[in-house]
Amino acid sequence: MIAVNLATYPPRRENLRKVVASLSRQVDLINVVLNEYTAPLPELADFSNVRQIIPTVDTKDTGKFYPDLDGVEIVLLADDDIVYPKDYVALSVKR
């Protein structure tokens, strides 16, 4: 299983769906840590492999290390302001 972890906060919301869409077909799971949010984002609800995580404290960018990764073989860390190319994951894990 390949997972991507990213952390975000409200000022980056406008571009977040594009970021997630660029990665969603490339991995099994995307953990999105929603700093400073109180509820999941409806615009991410239609991605079946996205797990929205709302921490009790603002984890800032270290939220990328917050999610439980039980059963995950490869973890990639992503930024919430980059739209990734369609071969990003394949090239990143190429052996």
Buried (B, 14 or more C-beta within 10 A) or exposed (E): EBBBBBBBBEEBBEBBBEBBBBBBEBBEBBBBBBBEBEEBBEEBEEBEBBBBBBBEEEBEBEBBEBBEBEEBEBBBEBEBBBEBEEEBBEEEEEE
